[in-house]
């Protein structure tokens, strides 16, 4: 698997994302789930996923939080970060999310959609915060696979939202109707589809290629 940034930056990325959530919750007064939404909507999550060095290692956690708040709320907090000796549960949640995103290359929005909500992460804190990160990865994989198997595929969800039938999508994209059906049923892995095919499907549906990937 090709990861978005080198492992040498991983410690910085994990600490910064942990500090971001800690500062947002404990200093700025945001609910953890609310701030997770702001992080995704702000576009900073996407920059983080792509390994943009400014966001992965160039800014501190409070600076990341301030950027998220500015992009989504239109103002920058002027609250100095508190100095805590012990790391909070929110810090651990952000720290773990950063590792899992780097390790799996999943988008933060997909991690949350398939069950890695802040509420769920914080519920894991008491039993996992002192464990090796590999144990978190194993449990996170279980959560995501369970929810993913029960969820509608991205292709089906986006196609239905557009009001387009499978037949119409096949005709306009040039993809075989049977392949559209198999991708929606997850009997064929859309992530392994040819680049040209999935690009045409995304173009017809008016979405990004990555929105269709599972």
C-alpha positions as CSV (number, residue, x, y, z in Angstrom):
1,X,0.0,0.0,0.0
2,X,1.3,3.5,-0.9
3,X,0.8,5.8,2.1
4,X,0.3,9.5,1.8
5,X,3.4,10.4,3.8
6,X,6.6,8.9,5.2
7,X,6.6,7.1,8.5
8,X,9.1,9.6,9.8
9,X,6.3,12.1,10.0
10,X,3.9,9.8,11.7
11,X,4.7,10.6,15.3
12,X,4.2,14.3,14.6
13,X,0.9,13.6,12.8
14,X,-0.4,11.5,15.6
15,X,0.6,14.0,18.4
16,X,-0.7,16.9,16.4
17,X,-4.1,15.4,15.8
18,X,-4.4,14.3,19.4
19,X,-3.5,17.8,20.6
20,X,-6.0,19.3,18.1
21,X,-8.9,17.3,19.6
22,X,-7.7,17.9,23.1
23,X,-7.5,21.7,22.6
24,X,-10.8,21.9,20.8
25,X,-12.7,20.0,23.5
26,X,-11.0,21.0,26.7
27,X,-9.9,24.6,25.9
28,X,-12.5,25.7,23.3
29,X,-15.5,23.8,24.6
30,X,-16.5,21.9,21.5
31,X,-18.2,18.5,21.8
32,X,-15.8,15.9,20.4
33,X,-18.2,14.6,17.7
34,X,-19.1,18.2,16.7
35,X,-15.5,19.1,16.2
36,X,-14.9,15.9,14.2
37,X,-17.6,17.1,11.8
38,X,-15.9,20.5,11.6
39,X,-12.5,18.9,10.9
40,X,-14.0,16.9,8.0
41,X,-16.0,19.8,6.6
42,X,-13.2,22.3,6.8
43,X,-11.1,20.4,4.2
44,X,-8.2,20.1,6.6
45,X,-9.0,16.4,7.1
46,X,-8.6,15.9,3.3
47,X,-5.2,17.8,3.3
48,X,-4.1,15.6,6.2
49,X,-5.1,12.5,4.3
50,X,-3.1,13.6,1.3
51,X,0.0,14.1,3.4
52,X,0.2,17.9,3.0
53,X,3.3,18.6,5.2
54,X,1.8,21.8,6.5
55,X,-1.0,20.0,8.2
56,X,0.7,16.7,8.9
57,X,3.7,18.2,10.7
58,X,4.0,21.9,10.1
59,X,1.3,23.1,12.5
60,X,0.8,22.3,16.2
61,X,-2.4,20.7,17.4
62,X,-3.9,24.0,18.6
63,X,-2.9,25.7,15.3
64,X,-4.7,22.9,13.4
65,X,-7.8,23.4,15.6
66,X,-7.7,27.1,15.0
67,X,-7.6,26.5,11.3
68,X,-10.6,24.2,11.5
69,X,-12.5,26.7,13.6
70,X,-11.6,29.6,11.3
71,X,-12.7,27.7,8.1
72,X,-16.0,26.5,9.6
73,X,-16.9,29.3,12.1
74,X,-15.2,32.3,10.6
75,X,-13.1,33.2,13.7
76,X,-9.9,32.1,15.4
77,X,-9.9,31.2,19.0
78,X,-7.5,33.3,21.2
79,X,-7.6,30.8,24.1
80,X,-4.1,29.6,25.1
81,X,-3.7,25.8,25.3
82,X,-3.7,24.5,28.8
83,X,-0.8,22.4,30.0
84,X,-2.0,19.0,31.0
85,X,0.4,16.4,32.3
86,X,-1.9,13.5,31.5
87,X,-3.2,13.0,28.0
88,X,-7.0,13.1,27.7
89,X,-9.3,10.6,26.1
90,X,-9.8,13.0,23.3
91,X,-6.1,13.2,22.7
92,X,-5.9,9.4,22.5
93,X,-8.8,9.4,20.1
94,X,-7.2,11.9,17.7
95,X,-3.8,10.2,18.1
96,X,-5.3,6.8,17.2
97,X,-7.3,8.2,14.3
98,X,-4.1,9.7,12.8
99,X,-2.4,6.3,13.0
100,X,-5.3,4.4,11.5
101,X,-5.7,6.8,8.7
102,X,-2.0,6.6,7.8
103,X,-2.0,2.8,8.1
104,X,-5.2,2.1,6.1
105,X,-5.3,5.2,3.8
106,X,-9.1,5.5,4.6
107,X,-10.6,8.9,4.5
108,X,-11.7,10.3,7.9
109,X,-15.2,10.8,6.6
110,X,-15.4,7.1,5.7
111,X,-13.9,6.0,9.0
112,X,-16.7,7.9,10.8
113,X,-19.4,6.7,8.4
114,X,-18.5,3.1,9.1
115,X,-18.5,3.4,12.8
116,X,-15.3,5.1,14.1
117,X,-17.3,8.0,15.6
118,X,-15.7,10.0,18.4
119,X,-18.3,8.5,20.7
120,X,-17.2,5.0,19.8
121,X,-13.5,5.9,20.0
122,X,-14.0,7.4,23.5
123,X,-15.8,4.3,24.6
124,X,-12.6,2.3,23.7
125,X,-10.3,4.6,25.6
126,X,-10.5,2.8,29.0
127,X,-9.5,-0.6,27.7
128,X,-7.1,0.4,24.8
129,X,-5.3,3.6,25.7
130,X,-2.4,1.7,27.3
131,X,-2.4,-1.1,24.7
132,X,-0.3,-1.4,21.7
133,X,-1.7,0.5,18.7
134,X,-2.0,-2.8,16.8
135,X,-4.9,-3.8,19.2
136,X,-6.7,-0.6,18.3
137,X,-6.2,-1.3,14.6
138,X,-7.6,-4.8,14.9
139,X,-10.8,-3.6,16.7
140,X,-11.2,-0.6,14.4
141,X,-11.0,-3.0,11.4
142,X,-13.7,-5.2,13.0
143,X,-16.0,-2.1,13.5
144,X,-15.5,-0.8,10.0
145,X,-15.9,-4.2,8.3
146,X,-19.1,-4.9,10.2
147,X,-20.7,-1.6,9.4
148,X,-19.4,-1.6,5.8
149,X,-21.0,-5.0,5.1
150,X,-24.3,-3.7,6.4
151,X,-24.2,-0.4,4.6
152,X,-25.3,0.6,1.1
153,X,-22.3,0.9,-1.3
154,X,-21.1,4.4,-2.2
155,X,-22.0,3.8,-5.8
156,X,-25.5,2.8,-5.0
157,X,-26.0,5.7,-2.6
158,X,-24.7,8.3,-5.0
159,X,-26.5,6.9,-8.0
160,X,-29.9,6.9,-6.1
161,X,-29.3,10.4,-4.8
162,X,-28.8,11.5,-8.4
163,X,-32.1,9.9,-9.5
164,X,-30.4,7.7,-12.1
165,X,-31.2,4.1,-12.7
166,X,-28.5,1.4,-13.1
167,X,-29.4,1.1,-16.8
168,X,-29.1,4.8,-17.4
169,X,-25.8,5.0,-15.6
170,X,-24.5,2.1,-17.7
171,X,-25.6,3.8,-20.9
172,X,-24.1,7.2,-20.2
173,X,-20.9,5.9,-18.7
174,X,-20.2,3.1,-21.1
175,X,-19.8,0.6,-18.3
176,X,-21.6,-2.7,-18.5
177,X,-24.9,-2.9,-16.7
178,X,-23.8,-6.1,-15.0
179,X,-20.7,-4.5,-13.7
180,X,-22.6,-1.6,-12.2
181,X,-24.8,-4.2,-10.4
182,X,-21.9,-6.2,-9.1
183,X,-20.1,-3.0,-7.9
184,X,-23.3,-2.0,-6.0
185,X,-23.6,-5.4,-4.5
186,X,-19.9,-5.5,-3.6
187,X,-19.5,-8.8,-5.5
188,X,-16.9,-6.9,-7.5
189,X,-14.4,-4.5,-5.9
190,X,-15.0,-1.1,-7.3
191,X,-11.5,-0.1,-6.0
192,X,-10.1,-2.5,-8.6
193,X,-12.0,-1.0,-11.5
194,X,-10.1,0.5,-14.4
195,X,-9.3,4.1,-13.9
196,X,-11.0,5.2,-17.1
197,X,-14.2,3.3,-16.2
198,X,-14.6,4.7,-12.8
199,X,-13.7,8.2,-14.0
200,X,-16.5,8.0,-16.5
201,X,-18.9,6.8,-13.8
202,X,-17.9,9.6,-11.5
203,X,-18.3,12.1,-14.3
204,X,-21.8,11.0,-15.1
205,X,-22.8,11.1,-11.4
206,X,-21.1,14.5,-10.8
207,X,-18.9,13.3,-8.0
208,X,-15.2,12.6,-7.3
209,X,-13.7,9.2,-8.1
210,X,-12.7,8.8,-4.5
211,X,-16.4,9.3,-3.5
212,X,-17.1,6.0,-5.2
213,X,-14.3,4.0,-3.7
214,X,-15.0,1.6,-0.8
